[in-house]
Amino acid sequence: MDIATLLGLVAGAAVVSSLILMGGNFGMFYDIHAVIVIFGGSFAATLIRFPLSAMLHGLPLGAKFAFTLSNLSARDLVDELARIAEIARKSGPVGLEKVEADDPFLAKGVRYVADGYDIEFIRDNLERDRDNFLLHLNEGSKIYRAIGDCAPAFGMIGTLLGMVQMFSNMQDPSKLGPFMAVALLATLYGAVVANLICLPIADKLHTKLVDEDTNRTLIIDGILMIRDSKSPTLVREMLLAYLPEKHRHTEDEGVPA
């Protein structure tokens, strides 16, 4: 689990809840009309922006990857691919049939090599798989960003509606309070939904997309070199180019001067 996402949401909710409880109770900050205008309006506007299939796929995928981390870091993948290359050199492709990989994408590539598929087939399928995954993850990021963009705007719409209703009923003081609540709470809901939930998740998904692109491209290059019977040392040295300079050497290896 990506503990940073969870901690951020919990901390944000704690801050807002503390401020609410310092000056009243949660009942004061609930209004069904404000809920409808923010969540209903934002969802409706986002539906106009994206196909329904993208919404149904992007929302859960985005939520999943906002709270999860990759099974292996880029450095771990380099070490794992070097280990697999060593097995392939000693036992040939058949020896890879018993290799178990934690990363599903890496496991698929190892299976292709073990089954003896030609290098072009492996490259085309893995690249297509990577591109489709990144496309869906990017859709999730865009959907959450779209909701984050819409929520404050619908908060303003809710505020304007509440103000119009309030001024239209100035002769009845009993109605002024509820209409004022709609006006203020709609803005509050829109700001919280956008700045605490949707926009941070969109940014987190963009970061995950960049990491996944690097990791999966690294895996593809490693698998192709293993299929081409490259030595484990060459595989490692070629793949280390994907890592920042300070991460290319372990403490035991040291960093060259």
SERO-4910 file (N, C-alpha, C, O; in steps of 0.05 Angstrom, whole numbers):
BEGIN
 pado doro    nc1    nc2    nc3   cac1   cac2   cac3    cc1    cc2    cc3    oc1    oc2    oc3
  Met    A     17    -24      0      0      0      0     18     25      0     39     26     13
  Asp    A      8     46    -15     22     71    -14     13     86     10     -8     99     10
  Ile    A     29     85     31     21     96     57     19    126     56      4    138     72
  Ala    A     33    139     37     33    168     35      5    178     28     -5    198     39
  Thr    A     -8    164      9    -35    172      1    -55    170     24    -71    188     29
  Leu    A    -53    147     38    -71    143     61    -66    163     83    -85    174     94
  Leu    A    -41    168     89    -35    187    110    -44    215    103    -54    230    120
  Gly    A    -40    223     78    -49    249     69    -79    253     72    -88    274     81
  Leu    A    -94    233     63   -123    235     65   -132    236     94   -150    252    102
  Val    A   -120    219    111   -128    218    139   -120    245    153   -136    255    168
  Ala    A    -97    255    147    -88    280    159   -106    303    150   -114    320    166
  Gly    A   -113    304    124   -131    325    114   -158    323    127   -170    344    134
  Ala    A   -169    299    129   -195    295    141   -194    303    171   -213    315    181
  Ala    A   -172    297    184   -169    305    212   -168    335    216   -180    345    235
  Val    A   -154    348    198   -153    378    200   -180    390    197   -188    407    213
  Val    A   -195    382    176   -222    393    171   -240    386    194   -256    403    203
  Ser    A   -239    361    203   -257    352    225   -251    368    251   -270    375    265
  Ser    A   -226    372    256   -218    387    281   -229    415    280   -240    425    300
  Leu    A   -227    428    257   -237    456    255   -268    456    258   -279    475    269
  Ile    A   -281    436    247   -310    434    250   -318    431    279   -336    445    289
  Leu    A   -305    413    293   -312    407    320   -305    430    339   -316    433    361
  Met    A   -286    447    331   -278    469    348   -300    491    349   -302    506    368
  Gly    A   -317    491    328   -337    512    327   -365    501    325   -384    516    318
  Gly    A   -370    476    330   -397    465    328   -397    435    326   -382    421    341
  Asn    A   -413    424    307   -414    395    304   -418    389    274   -422    408    258
  Phe    A   -416    364    267   -417    356    239   -445    362    227   -447    367    203
  Gly    A   -466    361    243   -493    366    233   -495    394    221   -511    398    202
  Met    A   -480    413    231   -481    440    221   -470    442    193   -477    460    177
  Phe    A   -453    423    185   -439    424    160   -449    404    140   -435    396    121
  Tyr    A   -474    395    144   -486    376    124   -510    389    112   -528    399    126
  Asp    A   -511    389     86   -535    398     72   -538    382     46   -520    381     30
  Ile    A   -562    369     43   -566    351     21   -566    366     -6   -557    355    -26
  His    A   -575    391     -6   -575    406    -31   -546    411    -40   -540    410    -64
  Ala    A   -528    418    -22   -500    422    -29   -487    396    -39   -471    397    -57
  Val    A   -494    374    -26   -484    348    -35   -492    343    -63   -476    334    -80
  Ile    A   -518    347    -69   -528    342    -96   -514    359   -117   -506    349   -138
  Val    A   -511    385   -112   -500    402   -132   -470    396   -137   -460    398   -159
  Ile    A   -455    389   -116   -427    383   -119   -422    356   -132   -409    355   -153
  Phe    A   -432    335   -120   -427    308   -130   -442    302   -155   -431    291   -174
  Gly    A   -468    310   -156   -483    305   -180   -474    322   -203   -471    312   -225
  Gly    A   -468    347   -198   -459    365   -219   -432    357   -230   -428    357   -254
  Ser    A   -413    351   -212   -386    344   -221   -386    318   -237   -372    316   -257
  Phe    A   -402    299   -228   -404    274   -242   -416    277   -269   -407    266   -289
  Ala    A   -437    294   -271   -450    299   -296   -432    313   -316   -430    305   -340
  Ala    A   -417    333   -307   -399    347   -324   -376    329   -334   -367    331   -357
  Thr    A   -366    312   -316   -345    293   -324   -355    273   -344   -340    264   -362
  Leu    A   -380    264   -341   -391    246   -361   -392    258   -389   -388    244   -409
  Ile    A   -396    284   -390   -396    298   -416   -368    298   -428   -365    296   -452
  Arg    A   -348    300   -411   -320    301   -421   -310    274   -430   -294    273   -449
  Phe    A   -318    253   -417   -306    226   -423   -328    206   -430   -351    209   -421
  Pro    A   -321    186   -446   -340    164   -451   -346    149   -426   -330    148   -407
  Leu    A   -370    137   -425   -378    122   -401   -358     99   -396   -352     93   -372
  Ser    A   -348     86   -417   -329     64   -413   -304     73   -399   -293     59   -383
  Ala    A   -295     98   -406   -271    108   -394   -276    115   -364   -259    111   -347
  Met    A   -300    125   -358   -307    130   -330   -308    105   -314   -297    104   -292
  Leu    A   -321     84   -324   -324     59   -310   -297     45   -306   -293     31   -286
  His    A   -278     50   -324   -252     37   -322   -232     55   -307   -216     45   -291
  Gly    A   -233     81   -312   -213     99   -301   -216    105   -272   -196    106   -258
  Leu    A   -241    108   -262   -245    114   -234   -235     92   -215   -219     98   -197
  Pro    A   -243     67   -219   -232     46   -201   -202     41   -205   -188     36   -185
  Leu    A   -193     42   -230   -164     38   -234   -148     60   -221   -127     55   -209
  Gly    A   -157     85   -223   -143    107   -210   -143    104   -180   -123    109   -167
  Ala    A   -166     96   -169   -168     93   -140   -149     71   -131   -136     73   -110
  Lys    A   -147     49   -146   -130     27   -139   -101     35   -139    -87     30   -119
  Phe    A    -92     49   -160    -63     55   -162    -55     79   -145    -31     83   -140
  Ala    A    -75     95   -136    -68    117   -118    -60    106    -91    -46    119    -76
  Phe    A    -70     82    -84    -65     70    -58    -46     46    -59    -42     33    -38
  Thr    A    -34     40    -82    -16     17    -83     11     26    -95     13     46   -109
  Leu    A     31     11    -89     58     14    -99     65     -9   -118     53    -30   -116
  Ser    A     84     -5   -135     94    -26   -152    106    -48   -135    118    -42   -114
  Asn    A    104    -73   -144    115    -95   -129    145    -92   -127    157   -100   -106
  Leu    A    158    -82   -148    187    -80   -148    195    -52   -157    183    -40   -174
  Ser    A    216    -41   -144    227    -15   -153    244    -20   -178    249    -43   -186
  Ala    A    252      2   -191    268     -1   -215    295    -15   -209    304    -31   -225
  Arg    A    306     -9   -186    331    -22   -178    327    -52   -174    343    -68   -182
  Asp    A    305    -59   -161    298    -87   -156    294   -101   -183    302   -125   -186
  Leu    A    282    -88   -202    277   -100   -228    304   -106   -243    306   -126   -256
  Val    A    323    -87   -240    349    -92   -252    362   -117   -241    372   -134   -255
  Asp    A    361   -120   -214    373   -143   -201    358   -168   -209    370   -189   -213
  Glu    A    331   -167   -210    315   -190   -217    320   -199   -246    322   -223   -251
  Leu    A    322   -180   -264    327   -187   -292    355   -199   -296    360   -217   -312
  Ala    A    375   -188   -281    402   -200   -282    402   -228   -271    416   -246   -282
  Arg    A    386   -233   -250    384   -261   -239    371   -279   -260    380   -302   -263
  Ile    A    351   -270   -273    337   -286   -293    356   -292   -317    356   -313   -328
  Ala    A    371   -271   -324    391   -275   -346    412   -296   -339    420   -312   -356
  Glu    A    420   -297   -314    439   -317   -305    427   -345   -307    440   -364   -315
  Ile    A    401   -348   -300    388   -374   -302    385   -382   -331    390   -405   -338
  Ala    A    379   -363   -349    376   -369   -377    403   -377   -389    404   -394   -407
  Arg    A    425   -365   -380    451   -372   -391    459   -400   -382    471   -415   -398
  Lys    A    452   -408   -358    460   -434   -348    442   -456   -357    451   -478   -364
  Ser    A    416   -451   -358    397   -472   -364    382   -469   -390    366   -487   -398
  Gly    A    386   -447   -404    371   -442   -429    343   -433   -423    335   -431   -400
  Pro    A    327   -427   -444    300   -417   -440    283   -437   -424    264   -428   -410
  Val    A    288   -463   -426    273   -482   -411    275   -478   -381    256   -483   -366
  Gly    A    298   -469   -372    303   -464   -344    286   -442   -333    282   -440   -309
  Leu    A    275   -425   -350    258   -403   -341    229   -411   -335    214   -396   -323
  Glu    A    222   -436   -342    195   -445   -336    189   -446   -306    166   -443   -298
  Lys    A    209   -450   -290    205   -451   -261    210   -425   -247    208   -423   -222
  Val    A    217   -404   -262    222   -378   -250    196   -365   -242    177   -364   -258
  Glu    A    194   -355   -218    171   -340   -208    178   -311   -204    198   -305   -191
  Ala    A    162   -293   -215    167   -265   -213    144   -251   -198    120   -258   -203
  Asp    A    150   -233   -180    129   -219   -166    113   -200   -183     89   -196   -179
  Asp    A    126   -188   -203    113   -169   -221     99   -184   -243    112   -199   -258
  Pro    A     73   -180   -247     58   -195   -268     69   -189   -296     70   -207   -313
  Phe    A     76   -164   -301     86   -158   -328    113   -171   -333    118   -181   -355
  Leu    A    130   -172   -313    155   -187   -316    150   -217   -319    164   -230   -336
  Ala    A    131   -227   -304    125   -256   -307    116   -263   -335    122   -284   -345
  Lys    A    100   -245   -347     91   -250   -374    114   -251   -394    115   -268   -411
  Gly    A    133   -232   -391    156   -232   -408    173   -257   -405    183   -268   -425
  Val    A    177   -265   -380    193   -290   -375    179   -314   -388    192   -331   -400
  Arg    A    153   -315   -386    138   -337   -398    141   -337   -429    143   -359   -441
  Tyr    A    141   -314   -441    145   -312   -470    172   -324   -478    174   -339   -498
  Val    A    192   -317   -463    219   -327   -469    220   -357   -465    231   -372   -481
  Ala    A    209   -366   -443    209   -395   -437    194   -411   -458    201   -434   -464
  Asp    A    173   -399   -469    157   -413   -490    170   -412   -517    160   -424   -536
  Gly    A    191   -397   -520    206   -396   -545    195   -378   -566    201   -382   -590
  Tyr    A    179   -358   -559    169   -339   -579    192   -323   -590    212   -317   -576
  Asp    A    189   -314   -616    211   -299   -628    211   -270   -617    192   -262   -605
  Ile    A    233   -257   -621    238   -231   -607    218   -210   -616    211   -193   -600
  Glu    A    210   -210   -642    191   -190   -651    164   -194   -638    150   -174   -631
  Phe    A    155   -218   -635    130   -224   -622    130   -214   -593    111   -202   -584
  Ile    A    152   -220   -579    154   -211   -551    154   -181   -549    140   -170   -533
  Arg    A    169   -167   -567    170   -138   -566    143   -126   -571    133   -109   -556
  Asp    A    129   -135   -592    104   -124   -600     83   -128   -578     68   -109   -572
  Asn    A     81   -151   -567     61   -157   -547     66   -142   -521     47   -131   -509
  Leu    A     91   -142   -512     97   -128   -487     93    -97   -490     83    -84   -472
  Glu    A    101    -86   -513     98    -58   -517     68    -50   -519     60    -30   -509
  Arg    A     53    -68   -532     24    -62   -533     11    -64   -506     -6    -47   -499
  Asp    A     19    -83   -490      9    -86   -463     16    -62   -446     -1    -51   -432
  Arg    A     41    -53   -448     50    -29   -433     34     -4   -442     25     11   -425
  Asp    A     31      0   -468     17     24   -477    -12     24   -469    -23     45   -462
  Asn    A    -25      1   -471    -53      0   -462    -56      6   -433    -75     20   -425
  Phe    A    -38     -5   -416    -40      0   -388    -35     30   -381    -50     41   -366
  Leu    A    -15     42   -394    -10     70   -389    -33     88   -399    -38    108   -387
  Leu    A    -46     79   -421    -68     94   -431    -91     95   -410   -103    116   -405
  His    A    -97     72   -399   -119     70   -379   -111     86   -353   -128     99   -341
  Leu    A    -86     84   -345    -77     98   -322    -78    128   -326    -86    144   -308
  Asn    A    -71    137   -350    -73    165   -357   -102    175   -358   -108    197   -350
  Glu    A   -120    157   -367   -148    164   -367   -158    169   -338   -172    188   -333
  Gly    A   -149    151   -320   -157    154   -292   -147    181   -281   -162    194   -267
  Ser    A   -122    188   -287   -112    214   -278   -128    237   -289   -134    256   -274
  Lys    A   -135    236   -314   -150    258   -327   -178    260   -315   -188    282   -311
  Ile    A   -190    237   -309   -217    237   -298   -217    250   -270   -234    267   -264
  Tyr    A   -198    242   -253   -197    254   -226   -191    284   -228   -201    300   -212
  Arg    A   -174    291   -247   -168    320   -250   -193    335   -260   -198    358   -252
  Ala    A   -208    322   -278   -232    335   -288   -252    340   -265   -265    361   -263
  Ile    A   -255    320   -248   -273    323   -225   -263    345   -206   -279    361   -196
  Gly    A   -237    346   -202   -225    367   -186   -229    394   -198   -231    414   -183
  Asp    A   -229    396   -224   -234    422   -237   -263    430   -235   -269    454   -232
  Cys    A   -281    410   -237   -310    416   -237   -320    423   -209   -338    440   -206
  Ala    A   -310    410   -188   -321    413   -161   -322    441   -152   -343    450   -142
  Pro    A   -300    457   -153   -302    485   -144   -322    502   -161   -336    519   -150
  Ala    A   -323    496   -187   -342    510   -204   -371    505   -196   -387    523   -195
  Phe    A   -377    480   -190   -404    473   -181   -409    483   -153   -431    488   -145
  Gly    A   -387    486   -137   -390    499   -111   -399    528   -115   -416    538   -100
  Met    A   -388    542   -135   -396    569   -140   -425    570   -151   -441    587   -144
  Ile    A   -432    550   -167   -460    548   -177   -479    544   -153   -500    557   -152
  Gly    A   -471    526   -135   -488    522   -111   -490    548    -94   -512    554    -84
  Thr    A   -468    562    -93   -469    587    -78   -488    607    -90   -504    620    -77
  Leu    A   -486    610   -117   -504    629   -131   -533    621   -128   -551    638   -124
  Leu    A   -539    594   -131   -566    585   -127   -577    592    -99   -599    601    -96
  Gly    A   -560    586    -79   -568    592    -52   -573    622    -47   -592    629    -33
  Met    A   -556    639    -59   -560    667    -56   -585    677    -69   -600    693    -58
  Val    A   -591    667    -94   -615    674   -108   -640    666    -91   -659    682    -88
  Gln    A   -639    641    -81   -662    632    -65   -665    648    -39   -687    654    -31
  Met    A   -642    656    -28   -643    672     -3   -655    699     -8   -673    708      7
  Phe    A   -646    713    -29   -656    740    -34   -685    739    -44   -700    759    -42
  Ser    A   -693    716    -56   -721    714    -65   -740    709    -42   -765    712    -46
  Asn    A   -730    703    -19   -747    697      4   -740    715     28   -742    706     51
  Met    A   -733    739     22   -725    757     44   -749    763     62   -745    770     86
  Gln    A   -774    760     52   -797    766     68   -802    744     89   -818    748    107
  Asp    A   -789    720     86   -792    698    104   -765    692    118   -750    677    107
  Pro    A   -760    703    141   -734    700    154   -728    670    160   -704    663    162
  Ser    A   -748    653    164   -743    625    170   -729    610    148   -717    589    152
  Lys    A   -731    620    123   -718    607    100   -690    618     94   -676    606     78
  Leu    A   -683    639    106   -657    651    100   -634    633    109   -614    630     94
  Gly    A   -637    621    133   -615    604    143   -609    580    125   -586    576    118
  Pro    A   -629    564    117   -624    541     99   -612    549     73   -594    535     63
  Phe    A   -622    570     61   -611    579     35   -582    589     37   -566    584     20
  Met    A   -577    602     60   -549    611     64   -531    587     69   -508    587     60
  Ala    A   -541    566     82   -525    542     86   -518    529     59   -495    520     55
  Val    A   -538    528     41   -532    517     14   -510    533      1   -491    522    -11
  Ala    A   -512    559      3   -493    577    -10   -464    572      0   -445    571    -15
  Leu    A   -461    570     26   -435    568     38   -424    539     37   -400    535     31
  Leu    A   -441    520     42   -431    492     43   -424    482     15   -407    465     13
  Ala    A   -438    491     -5   -431    483    -32   -402    491    -39   -387    475    -51
  Thr    A   -395    515    -32   -367    524    -36   -348    507    -20   -326    500    -30
  Leu    A   -355    502      5   -338    486     22   -334    458     11   -311    448      9
  Tyr    A   -356    445      3   -354    418     -8   -337    417    -33   -320    400    -37
  Gly    A   -341    437    -51   -326    437    -76   -296    440    -71   -280    427    -84
  Ala    A   -289    458    -52   -261    462    -46   -248    437    -34   -226    430    -41
  Val    A   -262    424    -15   -251    400     -2   -249    377    -22   -228    364    -23
  Val    A   -269    372    -38   -268    350    -58   -246    354    -78   -232    335    -85
  Ala    A   -242    379    -87   -221    384   -107   -193    383    -95   -176    369   -105
  Asn    A   -189    398    -73   -162    402    -63   -152    381    -43   -128    378    -39
  Leu    A   -170    365    -32   -161    344    -13   -162    317    -26   -147    299    -18
  Ile    A   -180    313    -46   -184    286    -57   -175    285    -86   -156    271    -93
  Cys    A   -190    298   -104   -188    292   -132   -161    302   -145   -148    287   -158
  Leu    A   -155    327   -140   -130    338   -152   -105    324   -141    -87    318   -157
  Pro    A   -102    319   -115    -79    304   -105    -78    276   -117    -56    266   -124
  Ile    A   -101    262   -120   -101    236   -131    -92    237   -161    -77    220   -170
  Ala    A   -101    257   -175    -93    260   -203    -63    264   -206    -50    252   -223
  Asp    A    -51    280   -188    -22    284   -189     -8    258   -181     13    252   -192
  Lys    A    -18    244   -161     -6    219   -153     -6    199   -176     13    184   -181
  Leu    A    -28    197   -191    -31    179   -213    -11    186   -236     -1    169   -249
  His    A     -7    212   -240     12    220   -260     40    211   -252     55    202   -270
  Thr    A     47    214   -227     73    204   -218     76    174   -221     96    164   -230
  Lys    A     54    159   -214     54    130   -218     57    123   -247     70    103   -254
  Leu    A     44    139   -265     46    133   -293     75    135   -303     84    118   -318
  Val    A     89    156   -295    117    159   -303    134    136   -293    151    125   -307
  Asp    A    129    128   -268    145    106   -256    138     79   -271    157     64   -277
  Glu    A    113     75   -276    105     50   -290    116     49   -319    124     28   -329
  Asp    A    117     72   -332    128     74   -359    157     66   -358    167     50   -375
  Thr    A    172     77   -339    200     70   -337    204     41   -330    221     27   -343
  Asn    A    189     31   -311    193      3   -302    186    -17   -324    201    -36   -328
  Arg    A    164    -12   -338    156    -31   -359    174    -30   -383    178    -50   -396
  Thr    A    184     -6   -390    203     -4   -412    229    -18   -404    241    -32   -421
  Leu    A    237    -15   -379    261    -29   -369    257    -60   -371    275    -74   -380
  Ile    A    234    -69   -363    228    -98   -365    229   -107   -394    240   -128   -399
  Ile    A    217    -92   -412    217   -100   -440    246   -103   -451    252   -123   -463
  Asp    A    262    -83   -445    290    -84   -455    305   -107   -442    320   -121   -456
  Gly    A    300   -112   -417    313   -135   -404    305   -161   -415    321   -179   -420
  Ile    A    279   -165   -419    269   -190   -430    279   -195   -458    286   -217   -465
  Leu    A    281   -174   -475    291   -177   -502    321   -184   -502    329   -200   -518
  Met    A    336   -173   -483    364   -181   -481    367   -209   -472    385   -224   -481
  Ile    A    350   -218   -454    351   -246   -445    344   -264   -468    356   -285   -471
  Arg    A    323   -257   -483    315   -273   -507    338   -274   -527    341   -294   -541
  Asp    A    354   -253   -528    376   -251   -547    402   -263   -535    423   -261   -546
  Ser    A    399   -277   -511    421   -291   -499    444   -273   -490    468   -281   -492
  Lys    A    438   -249   -482    459   -231   -472    468   -240   -444    453   -253   -430
  Ser    A    493   -234   -438    504   -242   -412    491   -226   -389    482   -204   -393
  Pro    A    489   -238   -365    477   -224   -343    491   -198   -336    478   -178   -329
  Thr    A    517   -197   -340    532   -172   -334    524   -150   -354    519   -127   -346
  Leu    A    521   -157   -379    513   -138   -399    484   -128   -394    478   -105   -396
  Val    A    467   -147   -387    439   -140   -380    438   -120   -358    424   -100   -359
  Arg    A    453   -126   -337    453   -108   -314    463    -80   -321    451    -60   -314
  Glu    A    486    -79   -335    498    -53   -342    480    -37   -360    479    -13   -358
  Met    A    467    -50   -379    449    -36   -398    425    -25   -383    416     -3   -389
  Leu    A    414    -40   -365    390    -32   -351    395    -11   -329    377      4   -322
  Leu    A    420    -10   -319    426     10   -298    424     38   -309    422     57   -294
  Ala    A    424     41   -336    421     67   -348    394     79   -343    391    104   -345
  Tyr    A    375     63   -336    348     73   -329    347     87   -302    328    102   -296
  Leu    A    366     81   -285    366     91   -258    381    117   -255    400    122   -270
  Pro    A    373    134   -236    390    158   -230    418    149   -222    422    127   -211
  Glu    A    437    166   -226    465    159   -221    469    149   -193    484    130   -188
  Lys    A    457    162   -173    462    155   -145    450    128   -138    456    116   -117
  His    A    431    117   -155    419     91   -149    431     69   -166    421     46   -164
  Arg    A    451     74   -181    462     53   -199    481     35   -185    487     13   -196
  His    A    490     41   -162    509     25   -147    500     20   -119    491     39   -106
  Thr    A    502     -4   -110    495    -10    -82    518     -1    -64    539      7    -74
  Glu    A    513     -1    -38    533      8    -19    558    -10    -21    581     -1    -17
  Asp    A    553    -36    -27    576    -55    -28    593    -49    -53    617    -51    -52
  Glu    A    580    -40    -75    594    -36   -100    609     -9    -98    631     -6   -109
  Gly    A    597     10    -84    609     37    -83    603     53   -108    595     41   -128
  Val    A    606     78   -106    602     96   -129    629    104   -141    646    114   -126
  Pro    A    633     99   -167    658    106   -179    664    136   -178    646    152   -181
  Ala    A    689    143   -174    697    171   -173    696    183   -201    702    207   -204
***
